[in-house]
Amino acid sequence: MKNNPDQKNSLKHVLFGSLIGTTIEFFDFYIYANAAVLVFPQLFFPNADKTMATLESLATFSIAFLSRPLGSAFFGHYGDKIGRKFTLVAALLTMGISTVTIGFLPSYASVGMVAPLLLMLCRFGQGVGLGGEWGGAVLLAIENAPPNKRAWYGMFPQLGAPIGLLLSGGTFLLLTDSMTSEDFMNYGWRIPFIASSLLVIVGFYIRTKITETPSFENSKKEHEEVKIPFVELVKSYKNQLIFGTFAAITTFLVFYLMTVFALSWETSHLGFNKRDALLMQLFSVLFFALFIPVSAVVADKIGRRKMLISATIVIAVFGFLFSNFLNSGNPVLVTVFLCIGMSLMGFTYGPLGTFLSELFPTNVRYSGASLTFNMAGILGAAFAPMIAIWLATNYSLTYVGFYLTIAACISLFSLLVISKKEHKF
């Protein structure tokens, strides 16, 4: 029986379809982040000392950020040319297959250098998939939204980040609580990677129920299609690409300092066990999730740009508090620190997808929003955990805070000078 198009493009399908995909993608992405700190240094880089093994493991973590713009360019091209729906499904499968494969990889002890090389290849695939997923999910939401609720609709795919992180961190916590350290290192860590295949199947099913967005259909009817979206972006929207990228770097940096860097520092230098560190992180993620919808409501009232400017100023100040909280070694103060950081992350992340999408017209929007977001990932997050560990180890945590404050100042400048023009939806 043929489905009614109106039913397929209902509010329920649109918002759940945008949320489920990013939840799966970020779950896959974050289980790698947890494993890169807790597992991979021992299994894939056993010949290095502890600090060096962690840095090498985090280097593989960075690969996905480098490959994300490739995914943005590739999937963005087809998303702007043939539609959002097909591209979203293809990006989801790319990410899912890469993640499940990691769960079956042999360790260094079994195949030597082949093991980390295979790990890097899979991580590359994760990045390509996520590079194409995020932009399409955001457009699915906001291109179906009424003008006065774009930030509210656009925050649903953003909620996939904290939900995915809660699921990944909760899974690792459950596994470490229910099995011995030896069993966890032998096979337990593989379970979340392999189990993600179930989530991918659910996401695939939901995505097949979604129709094209009205904005894309109208653009096709009016023959606004461009031959090569990437070329058109570079030619006509250079300022939006450049300043949009720098406007988003602080969002990435604050997040990965609060998660990957904090988890590594707490377990290696502050003496916290893995379980306590994961619990503190998971608790702080609740604040991340809480303030995403709050920021969206505010952004729809005062504007996306003003919301991001306000949040970025507070993050710049927060950088000066870094050492006072995290260096205390006090579990309560460290948890408060993480909660403040994650709250600020929610305020800046909630309206970000809508803001970046509004910088570009429909015929290059998938490519433009995806590229700015993922280029910001390279500059703000790809090497952030390694840089932060190096700064903290060789200087002090104060310099990690300076690192965050400087990034916030760059983002603030970009937000102030970027074009205010809003394109037709």
C-alpha angles and dihedrals in degrees: 000000000000117000121234108249092223090056092048091051095046122136090256094055094043098050097037091044092054093043099046094053097051090043090057093043094050092043088056091045095049098045084061090050091053093045091047089062103033106031119009098065090064099037103039104023105033097142095067127078116261098268094042092048090053092049091049090049091049089050088063087048087059094056092078091058090053091050096044094081088053088055089047092052095044101042092033090058092055093037090058094040107040104012149281098264102061092041093052091053093048093049092050092052092047091054094042097051091048092051097047090049091058088062090063099044119124118238128244089260090062105042107006118217092000088074099063090040091056089046090054092049092053091046088053089055091050090055094048091051095047090045089063098036104058099055094047093049092051092048091048087060104039097038087060094045129103110246094252094052104044095116090048093051091040093056093065095076087043089059087064089076099062092036091051090047092049091050094047096044091043091051093052091046092051092049095048090048095048102045140039120266089249093053091045092053093043099050113330095088089059094062099079092047093052094039090056086078088076091056091048091055090052091047092048091053093049093047092054088060093060124097127208118283119260091239092057093045091050091048090053092048091051090048093237093145116131123213098235114012094197092055091048090051094053092043101046108015106041094129092051091049095048101041093036089056094049091044089061101044095089091056090059095042097051091048097051092043089054094047120023098023095041092048091050094045094046094052098039105035109016095048097237116149119238094255096054092045091052092047092053091048094048092049091052091050089066087066090049090054093044097054097046093076091038091056091047092055091049092045092055089053102043102019134268094260094052091048091053093046091053093047093047093053091053091048089053089056092044089061090069091059094055100101096040093061107029096040092055094079087212109136092216095050092044090051091049089050092052092047092052091048093048092047089055088047089056092051093052098036099048099069096027098094093050092045094052093045092052090059092072138052120246097261093061100020098106091051095040099048092042095048095048092047095047097040085054086053090059094048097037105034117009095086099012097107092048093046091047093049090048093049094046094046098044100034119004144281088270088073091053087057090049088052090057094045093051091050090050091053090052091050091047092053091049093050090051096051101036120111114272094204113124117209127223118273 
